[in-house]
Amino acid sequence: MSAGMFRVRCVTSSLRRLLHGGAANRDPVLEQLQVCSAEDQLFDVVGKNRAKLTVNHVSKAVGMLWQFQKKKPELLRTVEVIRSHPQFLTLRVLAENKIALMDDCMLVDTLYSFLRLNVDQHDSLIQQLVSEAWLRIDRLPLASLSKFSICLSDQHLQHSPLMGHVTRIVAQRLSSIDDARILTPLMISVSYLASPRLRDALIGRAEHLLETMDPLHYNNPRRVVQFLRNVKHSPRPLLEKCNELILRNLSRLDVENIGVMMGLYQSLQFNNCDFRLAVKQRLTELIDSSTDPFSFTKLFVNLAPMASQEIRDGLENTALLLADELSAHQALVIAEALEETQSRNLSLMNKIASVIQRNLHLYKPVEVARITQALFLMQYQNPELFTKLRNILNNFLQRSVYPYEVIILTRVMSMLPNARIDEAVVSRVDAVVTQCNLNDLNTVACAIAKWVRSDPSYRHNTPSRYVRLLQTLNRCGHERLRAADRLDLVLEELKYISGEWFEEMLLEETMATLERMTGQINCTNVPELAVFLTRINHLCPPLMERIASVAIKDIDKMHHSMVYATLLPFAVMNYDPEQADELYDVCIQRFIPHISSFDPHRLVLLAYALSVADCFPEEMAREIFSIDFLRKLDAQLETLPDSLNMRTRLCLMELNRAVCLECPEFQVPWFHERYCQRLQKKGNGPVGPVQQQIHKLLGEVLGGINCVRVAVVTPYFYTLDFECTLDKQLQPLAYSEPSTLQISDRGQVHWGKSSVETIGDVLPPGAQRVAVDFLDSKSFCKNTPHMKGEALMRKRHLEILGYRVVQIPHFEWNSMELSTPDAWKEYLKKNIFKELSS
């Protein structure tokens, strides 16, 4: 019995110890925190338990405060109220005192939450948390390292030694990162310090993780695209994968996230038809719910440029109602959107301008430049406001110490009429030019040219202050090119450069630099180099041959969408490399299997470039002239900027004409009759003095003005400068009816009842029509009298239509040899009659 009682006592004592132990392990303060559902409840717990708060309590409380805010829409967040609460100060003090007690994850989480609650980065709490994290950085778990990198970016420490340390760790441990939510924030954070090798490794890792991650986590592909924007790199397969994931989640994205994606794509020059069409539909769905100034502004900026006129009018009416509630920045971006859409809504423009005017003191220098540019380009009339803007720009420019800021302010200042430039401004510009890249130097040169023309003393001579600055620009440009040793960096600086100063002062040195770097041309930079050569219209056979050889050798390494840029200079400048047939064959074989995945407008542009080069893949023609494709193209064109829309429509017409004339076996119908008639009416303007001169001389050469027709419109709507008909003895034939088109003394073309010459009219046996065209400088490469592809294609088509074509190059007509009427007439006789007799 006593043994039994002993066992009962043992069991009872063990149970008592267990029960007391459980009570001892309970944490009442933590339990109270965990049941809080709002900030006030949490602060009440903190206030009642100040003396009991441990490091765990503090970290938990701070994290919960941020989570409460995170769940609220941005407009309903109360971060400022939280920061001013007495108990928030308690948490800050306790956190600073307990930093040494925090474990690694808790340390980074606490830093992250305090920064999200807008504690100043210079606060001693933040600085101590960062310092402690730096001491432990090599042992931080990857998830904590990723969050720590976000904290550093929040403090604008992307270029700091500490971020350099993070970058080194990422490079060492990259293969062990197996979560896209960890990798993608790290990619953004280290993007400014990553070497090309690390950049490529990060891209490879991201491609792998995007394939295996939950597709609903759309922030991962968004961050990858942001990384690509930061490193100025656009690998198409990765971009398309990210775009696919974004499209799958588009119905879940709000206006702000959609705007972020559109901005990123624009900076990467990534146009995707499916994305733009889906975004247009999604933003249209969000119109009714975007009623506050914040969300409406985002909606207006992104939807208005691609919306129909009816929707655009509705958006402008809503903007007018909300204008008085707009912040300074919201008024700025609305003004830019109005300029982009070429709005003529004067009431809205006045309202936005008034909001801007009363907030002028709040804008930063670059924002004032953006405002000025938008108002100027939309031709807004308000002299008083422009005077204020000019004075503010001038003051900012004299004080600015940032080169990029000086360049932007200089460019916008030069746009304004009658801008008198102070000596202090010229000195400020002169002080930064040695730090400028080629594009910035070109911007300054263009600004100086405008200042010189608007300076009253320019009538006598160029002011010396401008001369000295131009000399400095020339010297800096040449030095920068001669010191350059990386082709990719040079091409980046040349991407948007143009203008007289560049062509006259730097083009020769630029071409020498590019030829010096021929060995660096590879499959990744071929498209960019090809586009540059096309844009400057400069025929350089060594570079063209190198582009061709690289494309032929590495075409499989190039994305199929890059074929267009690669072939463009060969088609536009009518240059056949030594391996021309092989180049076109491999390029066509590269994109044909992917023809259905091309953006419609890109496929039209590619097909037109090929047609200029007299190349007509049948699969491409079948695809483009199918009903489904044309329907999709129409839908896409509604979302594109007006300039690209008009260019694509024009290329489609010219492609339609080329296929009808050169490939009748494709049986593609001609469906641009009305389009061409509208273009013809718009294009009826005065002709130049050279055409008037040729018209008069042709009348003398052919024996009468009634033997010449002017501005004849052929079937398929080519407009000839002049047309004449010769019989089989090479004698000019007078037209039986007066020409429907004649040039007046003022150079105006007068159109008769019929503007289309009927080629089907019966000619006498052996007679032939002759088309005489004057070719101005646009028909030739800039550096050589080499005829471009479009002029050659025009000649092919006119010959198919039954014409003998006489082309008069401008450099022959304006040469020293042809300086008298007799010489010009002899030239015309020789070319018209000899051409025919041969």
RARA-V672537 format. One record per backbone hydrogen bond with DSSP energy under -1.0 kcal/mol. NH is the residue of the N-H (numbers start at 0). CO is the residue of the C=O. E is the energy in kcal/mol with one decimal. If there is no record, write none. Layout:
BEGIN
NH_CO_E ; NH_CO_E
END
This chain:
BEGIN
4_0_-2.6 ; 5_1_-2.0 ; 6_2_-1.9 ; 7_3_-2.2 ; 8_4_-2.5 ; 9_5_-2.2 ; 10_6_-2.4 ; 11_7_-2.8 ; 12_8_-2.7 ; 13_9_-2.2 ; 14_10_-2.6 ; 15_11_-2.5 ; 16_12_-2.1 ; 17_13_-2.4 ; 18_14_-3.0 ; 19_15_-2.8 ; 20_16_-2.5 ; 21_17_-2.5 ; 22_18_-2.0 ; 23_19_-2.2 ; 24_20_-1.7 ; 30_26_-2.3 ; 31_27_-2.3 ; 32_28_-2.3 ; 33_29_-2.4 ; 34_30_-1.1 ; 35_32_-1.4 ; 41_37_-1.9 ; 42_38_-2.8 ; 43_39_-1.9 ; 44_40_-2.0 ; 45_41_-2.3 ; 46_42_-2.6 ; 47_43_-1.9 ; 48_44_-1.1 ; 51_48_-1.3 ; 57_53_-2.4 ; 58_54_-2.3 ; 59_55_-2.4 ; 60_56_-2.8 ; 61_57_-2.4 ; 62_58_-2.2 ; 63_59_-2.3 ; 64_60_-2.1 ; 65_61_-1.7 ; 66_62_-2.0 ; 67_63_-2.6 ; 68_64_-1.6 ; 69_65_-2.9 ; 70_66_-1.5 ; 71_68_-1.4 ; 75_72_-1.6 ; 76_73_-1.1 ; 81_77_-2.1 ; 82_78_-2.6 ; 83_79_-1.4 ; 84_81_-1.6 ; 88_84_-1.2 ; 89_85_-1.5 ; 90_86_-2.1 ; 91_87_-2.2 ; 92_88_-2.5 ; 93_89_-2.7 ; 94_90_-2.6 ; 95_91_-2.2 ; 96_92_-1.9 ; 97_93_-1.3 ; 100_97_-1.1 ; 101_98_-1.3 ; 106_102_-2.5 ; 107_103_-1.8 ; 108_104_-2.6 ; 109_105_-2.6 ; 110_106_-2.0 ; 111_107_-2.6 ; 112_108_-2.4 ; 113_109_-2.4 ; 114_110_-2.2 ; 115_111_-2.1 ; 116_112_-1.4 ; 117_114_-1.7 ; 118_113_-2.1 ; 122_119_-1.8 ; 126_122_-2.3 ; 127_123_-2.4 ; 128_124_-2.3 ; 129_125_-2.6 ; 130_126_-2.3 ; 131_127_-2.4 ; 132_128_-2.2 ; 133_129_-2.3 ; 134_130_-1.7 ; 135_131_-1.3 ; 138_135_-2.1 ; 144_140_-2.8 ; 145_141_-2.4 ; 146_142_-1.9 ; 147_143_-2.7 ; 148_144_-2.2 ; 149_145_-1.4 ; 150_146_-1.8 ; 151_147_-2.1 ; 152_148_-2.1 ; 153_149_-2.4 ; 154_150_-1.1 ; 155_152_-2.0 ; 156_151_-2.4 ; 159_156_-1.5 ; 163_159_-1.8 ; 164_160_-1.9 ; 165_161_-1.9 ; 166_162_-2.6 ; 167_163_-2.1 ; 168_164_-2.0 ; 169_165_-2.5 ; 170_166_-2.3 ; 171_167_-1.8 ; 172_168_-2.4 ; 175_172_-1.4 ; 176_173_-1.7 ; 181_178_-1.4 ; 182_178_-2.4 ; 183_179_-2.5 ; 185_181_-1.1 ; 186_182_-2.3 ; 187_183_-1.9 ; 188_184_-2.2 ; 189_185_-2.4 ; 192_189_-1.5 ; 193_189_-1.4 ; 198_194_-3.2 ; 199_195_-2.3 ; 200_196_-2.0 ; 201_197_-2.9 ; 202_198_-2.2 ; 203_199_-2.4 ; 204_200_-2.4 ; 205_201_-2.6 ; 206_202_-2.4 ; 207_203_-1.7 ; 208_204_-2.5 ; 209_205_-2.6 ; 212_208_-1.4 ; 216_213_-2.0 ; 217_215_-1.9 ; 219_216_-1.4 ; 221_217_-1.7 ; 222_218_-2.3 ; 223_219_-2.0 ; 224_220_-2.3 ; 225_221_-2.0 ; 226_222_-2.2 ; 227_223_-2.3 ; 228_224_-2.2 ; 229_225_-2.3 ; 230_226_-2.3 ; 232_227_-2.2 ; 238_234_-2.3 ; 239_235_-2.9 ; 240_236_-1.9 ; 241_237_-2.6 ; 242_238_-2.6 ; 243_239_-2.2 ; 244_240_-1.9 ; 245_241_-2.5 ; 246_242_-2.7 ; 247_243_-1.6 ; 249_246_-1.0 ; 251_248_-2.2 ; 252_249_-1.3 ; 257_253_-2.2 ; 258_254_-2.4 ; 259_255_-2.1 ; 260_256_-2.2 ; 261_257_-2.4 ; 262_258_-2.2 ; 263_259_-2.3 ; 264_260_-2.6 ; 265_261_-2.2 ; 266_262_-2.1 ; 267_263_-1.6 ; 268_265_-1.1 ; 269_264_-2.7 ; 275_271_-2.3 ; 276_272_-2.5 ; 277_273_-2.3 ; 278_274_-2.9 ; 279_275_-2.3 ; 280_276_-1.9 ; 281_277_-2.6 ; 282_278_-3.0 ; 283_279_-1.8 ; 284_280_-1.9 ; 285_281_-1.3 ; 286_283_-1.1 ; 290_288_-1.2 ; 295_291_-2.7 ; 296_292_-2.0 ; 297_293_-1.6 ; 298_294_-2.4 ; 299_295_-3.3 ; 300_296_-2.4 ; 301_297_-1.6 ; 302_298_-2.9 ; 303_299_-1.9 ; 305_302_-1.5 ; 306_302_-1.1 ; 311_307_-2.7 ; 312_308_-2.5 ; 313_309_-1.8 ; 314_310_-2.5 ; 315_311_-2.4 ; 316_312_-2.1 ; 317_313_-2.1 ; 318_314_-2.5 ; 319_315_-1.9 ; 320_316_-1.5 ; 321_317_-2.0 ; 322_318_-1.1 ; 324_321_-2.0 ; 325_322_-1.5 ; 330_326_-2.2 ; 331_327_-1.6 ; 332_328_-2.2 ; 333_329_-2.0 ; 334_330_-2.1 ; 335_331_-2.0 ; 336_332_-2.0 ; 337_333_-2.4 ; 338_334_-2.0 ; 339_335_-2.3 ; 340_336_-2.2 ; 342_337_-2.5 ; 345_343_-1.5 ; 348_344_-2.4 ; 349_345_-2.7 ; 350_346_-2.0 ; 351_347_-2.8 ; 352_348_-2.5 ; 353_349_-2.0 ; 354_350_-1.9 ; 355_351_-2.5 ; 356_352_-2.6 ; 357_353_-1.9 ; 361_358_-2.4 ; 367_363_-2.3 ; 368_364_-2.0 ; 369_365_-2.2 ; 370_366_-2.4 ; 371_367_-2.6 ; 372_368_-2.4 ; 373_369_-2.4 ; 374_370_-2.7 ; 375_371_-2.4 ; 376_372_-2.7 ; 377_373_-1.8 ; 378_375_-1.5 ; 379_374_-2.5 ; 385_381_-2.3 ; 386_382_-2.2 ; 387_383_-1.8 ; 388_384_-2.7 ; 389_385_-2.6 ; 390_386_-2.1 ; 391_387_-2.5 ; 392_388_-2.9 ; 393_389_-2.4 ; 394_390_-2.3 ; 395_391_-2.8 ; 396_392_-2.8 ; 397_393_-1.8 ; 398_394_-1.2 ; 399_395_-2.0 ; 405_401_-2.4 ; 406_402_-2.4 ; 407_403_-2.0 ; 408_404_-2.5 ; 409_405_-2.4 ; 410_406_-2.5 ; 411_407_-2.2 ; 412_408_-2.6 ; 413_409_-1.9 ; 414_411_-1.0 ; 425_421_-1.7 ; 426_422_-2.4 ; 427_423_-2.0 ; 428_424_-2.5 ; 429_425_-2.5 ; 430_426_-1.6 ; 431_428_-1.0 ; 432_428_-1.2 ; 434_431_-2.2 ; 435_432_-1.6 ; 440_436_-2.3 ; 441_437_-2.2 ; 442_438_-2.0 ; 443_439_-2.4 ; 444_440_-2.3 ; 445_441_-2.3 ; 446_442_-2.0 ; 447_443_-2.6 ; 448_444_-2.1 ; 449_445_-1.6 ; 450_446_-2.4 ; 451_447_-3.0 ; 452_448_-1.8 ; 453_449_-1.5 ; 457_454_-2.2 ; 458_455_-1.3 ; 459_456_-1.4 ; 460_456_-2.0 ; 466_462_-1.7 ; 467_463_-2.7 ; 468_464_-1.5 ; 469_465_-2.7 ; 470_466_-2.2 ; 471_467_-2.0 ; 472_468_-2.3 ; 473_469_-2.5 ; 474_470_-2.3 ; 475_471_-2.8 ; 476_472_-2.6 ; 477_473_-2.3 ; 478_474_-2.5 ; 479_475_-2.4 ; 480_476_-2.0 ; 481_477_-2.4 ; 482_478_-1.9 ; 489_485_-1.8 ; 490_486_-2.8 ; 491_487_-1.8 ; 492_488_-1.8 ; 493_489_-1.6 ; 502_498_-2.0 ; 503_499_-2.9 ; 504_500_-2.9 ; 505_501_-1.8 ; 506_501_-1.9 ; 509_505_-2.9 ; 510_506_-2.7 ; 511_507_-2.0 ; 512_508_-2.2 ; 513_509_-2.5 ; 514_510_-2.4 ; 515_511_-2.0 ; 516_512_-1.2 ; 517_514_-1.4 ; 519_516_-2.3 ; 520_517_-1.6 ; 525_521_-1.5 ; 528_524_-2.3 ; 529_525_-2.7 ; 530_526_-2.4 ; 531_527_-2.0 ; 532_528_-2.4 ; 533_529_-2.0 ; 534_530_-2.6 ; 535_531_-2.3 ; 537_532_-1.6 ; 543_539_-2.4 ; 544_540_-2.9 ; 545_541_-1.9 ; 546_542_-2.5 ; 547_543_-2.3 ; 548_544_-2.5 ; 549_545_-2.5 ; 550_546_-2.5 ; 551_547_-2.5 ; 552_548_-2.2 ; 553_549_-3.0 ; 556_553_-1.7 ; 557_554_-1.0 ; 561_558_-2.2 ; 562_559_-1.2 ; 565_561_-2.0 ; 566_562_-2.4 ; 567_563_-1.4 ; 570_566_-2.0 ; 571_567_-3.0 ; 572_568_-2.2 ; 574_569_-1.9 ; 579_576_-1.5 ; 582_578_-2.6 ; 583_579_-2.4 ; 584_580_-2.3 ; 585_581_-2.7 ; 586_582_-2.0 ; 587_583_-2.3 ; 588_584_-2.6 ; 589_585_-1.4 ; 590_586_-1.7 ; 591_587_-2.3 ; 593_590_-1.3 ; 594_591_-1.7 ; 596_593_-1.8 ; 602_598_-2.2 ; 603_599_-2.0 ; 604_600_-2.1 ; 605_601_-2.3 ; 606_602_-2.7 ; 607_603_-2.4 ; 608_604_-2.2 ; 609_605_-2.3 ; 610_606_-2.2 ; 611_607_-2.1 ; 612_608_-1.3 ; 613_610_-1.7 ; 614_609_-2.2 ; 620_616_-1.9 ; 621_617_-2.7 ; 622_618_-1.9 ; 623_619_-2.8 ; 624_620_-2.2 ; 625_622_-1.3 ; 629_625_-2.2 ; 630_626_-2.2 ; 631_627_-2.2 ; 632_628_-2.7 ; 633_629_-2.2 ; 634_630_-1.9 ; 635_631_-2.3 ; 636_632_-2.8 ; 637_633_-1.1 ; 638_635_-2.0 ; 644_640_-2.7 ; 645_641_-2.8 ; 646_642_-2.1 ; 647_643_-2.5 ; 648_644_-2.2 ; 649_645_-2.3 ; 650_646_-2.4 ; 651_647_-2.3 ; 652_648_-2.1 ; 653_649_-2.5 ; 654_650_-2.5 ; 655_651_-2.7 ; 656_652_-2.5 ; 657_653_-2.3 ; 658_654_-2.6 ; 659_655_-2.2 ; 660_656_-2.2 ; 661_657_-3.0 ; 662_658_-2.1 ; 665_662_-2.1 ; 666_663_-1.8 ; 675_671_-2.5 ; 676_672_-2.0 ; 677_673_-2.2 ; 678_674_-2.1 ; 679_675_-2.6 ; 680_676_-1.9 ; 681_677_-2.0 ; 682_678_-2.3 ; 684_682_-1.9 ; 686_746_-3.2 ; 691_687_-1.8 ; 692_688_-2.2 ; 693_689_-2.8 ; 694_690_-2.6 ; 695_691_-2.0 ; 696_692_-2.3 ; 697_693_-2.8 ; 698_694_-1.8 ; 699_695_-1.4 ; 700_696_-2.7 ; 701_697_-2.8 ; 703_698_-2.7 ; 706_703_-1.8 ; 707_704_-1.4 ; 708_722_-2.8 ; 710_720_-2.1 ; 712_754_-1.1 ; 713_717_-3.0 ; 716_713_-2.0 ; 719_711_-3.4 ; 721_771_-1.5 ; 722_708_-2.2 ; 723_769_-2.2 ; 725_767_-2.2 ; 726_730_-2.6 ; 729_726_-2.0 ; 732_724_-2.9 ; 734_705_-2.1 ; 741_749_-1.1 ; 743_747_-2.3 ; 746_743_-1.9 ; 749_741_-2.6 ; 756_712_-3.0 ; 760_757_-1.8 ; 766_763_-2.3 ; 767_725_-2.4 ; 769_723_-3.2 ; 770_803_-3.0 ; 771_721_-2.5 ; 772_805_-2.7 ; 774_807_-2.8 ; 778_775_-1.9 ; 779_776_-1.7 ; 780_785_-2.0 ; 781_536_-2.6 ; 785_783_-2.4 ; 787_778_-2.8 ; 788_571_-2.3 ; 791_787_-1.6 ; 792_788_-2.6 ; 793_789_-2.4 ; 794_790_-1.7 ; 795_791_-2.2 ; 796_792_-2.5 ; 797_793_-2.5 ; 798_794_-2.1 ; 799_795_-1.9 ; 800_796_-1.9 ; 801_798_-1.3 ; 802_797_-2.6 ; 803_768_-2.1 ; 805_770_-3.5 ; 807_772_-3.2 ; 809_774_-2.0 ; 812_808_-2.3 ; 813_809_-2.3 ; 814_811_-1.3 ; 823_819_-2.3 ; 824_820_-2.5 ; 825_821_-2.4 ; 826_822_-2.1 ; 827_823_-2.4 ; 828_824_-2.6 ; 829_825_-2.7 ; 830_826_-2.3 ; 831_827_-2.8 ; 832_828_-2.2 ; 833_829_-1.1 ; 835_831_-1.3 ; 836_832_-2.6 ; 837_833_-2.1
END
